[in-house]
Amino acid sequence: MFLNISLFLKHVGLCFVCILADKLSEAPQMPALLRACIDNATHALIGLIGAELVLGSVKYHPTKQEYGALLLEAALVSSLIDLDHFVEARSFRLQDATNLDRRPFLHNSAICFLPVMLLFVGKRTTNGVFTLAIAIVLIAFSTHHVRDATRRGIWFKVPFVDLNSPPIPYFGYLAFVNGAPYAISLLLSSLVKVSAKSRVAEMV
């Protein structure tokens, strides 16, 4: 019962962070620097809560130190993705970084396939923390990209393909950030089962 209430409160907190931050950033008189800080802190908080939901739904139980490190990883990766604005602008000025004529490279959602492929390639590893670290990168990038997609759509670029979707509905964004942690934990669970079956097959 306690776990259900705790889980419910985490989802309420996640939705609260998403909605409140977006409402704050819409304030017309807000300075650009403060708006950027709120936006980046929101990405970090969403990534952190999403990571906590992932860690709470997998069978592997990390130590307290590992747990803290994974949450810190989620917040940092979710936040530092936006540094590509400055790299792309080749400038430390916020005005240059936020007025690009193209999407910066870390906002290409094709990147999300890299951690997924790493999970499949490394499915035989016995290092649970390493697997979770990859999963945390996936939740950080995917939630960051989907939040941005409410304004600019999803950008997907690979050789010979350069696509940009329309902005996604806000409800779809909220549904994604709440559901993605469970989709990732389900993926981790299925990979563990496949790996276990392959080991049994090798022993026969």
C-alpha positions in Angstrom: 0.0 0.0 0.0 2.8 2.4 1.0 4.6 1.6 -2.3 1.5 2.4 -4.3 1.1 5.8 -2.6 4.8 6.5 -3.0 4.6 5.6 -6.7 1.5 7.8 -7.2 3.2 10.7 -5.5 6.2 10.4 -7.8 4.0 10.6 -10.9 2.1 13.6 -9.4 5.5 15.3 -8.7 6.7 14.5 -12.2 3.6 16.1 -13.8 3.8 19.0 -11.4 7.4 19.7 -12.4 6.5 19.5 -16.1 3.5 21.8 -16.0 4.7 24.3 -13.4 8.0 24.8 -15.2 6.4 25.3 -18.6 3.9 27.8 -17.1 6.7 29.7 -15.4 8.8 29.8 -18.6 5.8 31.4 -20.5 5.8 34.5 -18.2 6.3 37.4 -20.7 8.6 39.6 -18.5 11.0 36.8 -17.5 14.7 37.5 -18.3 16.1 35.2 -20.9 18.8 33.8 -18.6 16.3 32.9 -15.9 14.0 31.3 -18.5 17.0 29.2 -19.8 17.9 28.2 -16.2 14.4 27.1 -15.4 14.2 25.2 -18.7 17.4 23.4 -18.0 16.7 22.6 -14.4 13.3 21.2 -15.5 15.1 18.8 -17.9 17.4 17.7 -15.1 14.5 17.1 -12.7 12.4 15.2 -15.2 15.4 13.0 -16.0 16.1 12.4 -12.3 12.5 11.4 -11.5 12.3 9.3 -14.6 15.5 7.5 -13.5 14.2 7.0 -10.1 11.1 5.3 -11.6 13.3 3.1 -13.7 15.4 2.1 -10.7 12.3 1.4 -8.6 10.9 -1.0 -11.3 13.9 -3.2 -12.0 14.9 -6.4 -10.2 18.5 -5.4 -9.7 19.0 -3.4 -6.5 22.0 -1.1 -6.6 23.8 0.0 -3.4 23.1 3.4 -2.0 26.3 4.8 -3.6 25.4 3.3 -7.0 21.8 4.6 -6.6 23.0 8.1 -5.9 25.5 8.0 -8.8 22.8 6.8 -11.2 20.4 9.6 -10.2 23.2 12.1 -10.5 24.0 10.7 -14.0 20.3 11.2 -15.0 20.2 14.8 -13.9 23.6 15.7 -15.4 23.0 14.1 -18.8 19.5 15.5 -19.1 20.9 19.0 -18.3 24.1 18.9 -20.2 22.4 17.9 -23.5 21.7 21.6 -24.0 25.4 22.5 -24.1 25.3 21.5 -27.8 23.5 24.9 -28.4 26.7 26.7 -27.4 28.9 24.3 -29.3 26.8 24.7 -32.4 26.8 28.5 -32.0 30.5 28.5 -31.3 29.8 31.1 -28.6 29.3 31.4 -24.9 26.6 34.0 -25.3 23.1 32.8 -24.5 21.5 34.9 -27.2 23.7 33.2 -29.8 23.0 29.7 -28.4 19.2 30.2 -28.3 18.9 31.7 -31.8 20.4 29.0 -34.0 19.1 28.5 -37.5 19.2 24.7 -37.1 18.7 22.1 -34.3 22.0 21.3 -32.5 23.5 17.8 -32.9 22.5 16.3 -29.5 18.9 17.0 -30.2 18.8 14.5 -33.1 16.5 11.8 -31.7 18.4 9.1 -33.7 20.9 9.3 -30.8 18.3 7.4 -28.7 18.9 4.3 -30.7 22.6 4.2 -29.5 21.9 3.3 -25.9 19.2 0.8 -27.1 21.7 -0.9 -29.3 24.3 -0.9 -26.4 21.7 -2.6 -24.2 21.2 -5.3 -26.8 24.9 -5.8 -27.5 25.7 -5.9 -23.8 22.7 -8.1 -22.7 25.1 -10.8 -21.7 27.0 -8.6 -19.2 26.7 -9.5 -15.5 27.3 -5.9 -14.5 23.9 -4.6 -13.5 25.1 -1.1 -12.8 26.6 -0.7 -16.2 23.3 -1.8 -17.8 21.4 0.6 -15.6 23.8 3.4 -16.5 23.0 2.9 -20.2 19.3 2.8 -19.5 19.6 6.1 -17.6 21.2 7.7 -20.6 18.2 6.5 -22.7 15.7 8.0 -20.2 17.6 11.3 -20.1 17.8 11.7 -23.8 14.3 10.5 -24.6 12.6 12.7 -22.0 14.7 15.7 -23.0 13.8 15.3 -26.7 10.1 14.7 -26.1 9.8 17.8 -23.9 11.5 19.9 -26.6 9.2 18.2 -29.2 6.2 20.0 -27.7 7.6 23.1 -29.3 9.6 22.0 -32.2 8.7 18.4 -32.9 10.9 15.4 -33.1 14.0 15.7 -35.2 15.4 12.5 -36.7 18.5 12.6 -38.9 20.5 9.7 -40.2 22.4 9.4 -43.6 19.9 10.1 -46.4 17.0 10.8 -44.0 16.3 14.2 -42.3 12.8 14.4 -40.8 11.1 16.8 -38.4 7.7 16.0 -37.0 5.0 18.5 -36.1 5.0 19.5 -32.4 3.6 16.7 -30.3 0.5 17.2 -28.1 1.2 18.3 -24.6 -0.8 15.4 -23.2 1.4 13.0 -25.3 4.5 14.5 -23.7 3.1 14.0 -20.2 2.1 10.4 -21.0 5.5 9.7 -22.4 7.6 11.0 -19.5 5.4 9.0 -17.1 5.4 5.8 -19.2 8.9 5.7 -20.6 10.5 4.5 -17.4 8.3 1.4 -17.4 8.9 0.8 -21.1 12.7 0.9 -20.4 12.4 -1.4 -17.4 10.3 -3.8 -19.5 13.1 -3.7 -22.1 15.7 -4.5 -19.5 13.6 -7.3 -18.1 13.1 -8.9 -21.6 16.9 -8.6 -22.3 17.6 -10.4 -19.1 15.2 -13.2 -20.0 16.7 -13.5 -23.5 20.2 -13.6 -22.1 19.2 -16.3 -19.6 17.7 -18.5 -22.3 20.7 -18.2 -24.5 23.0 -19.3 -21.6 20.8 -22.3 -21.0 20.9 -23.1 -24.7 24.7 -23.0 -24.7 24.8 -25.4 -21.7 22.6 -28.0 -23.4 
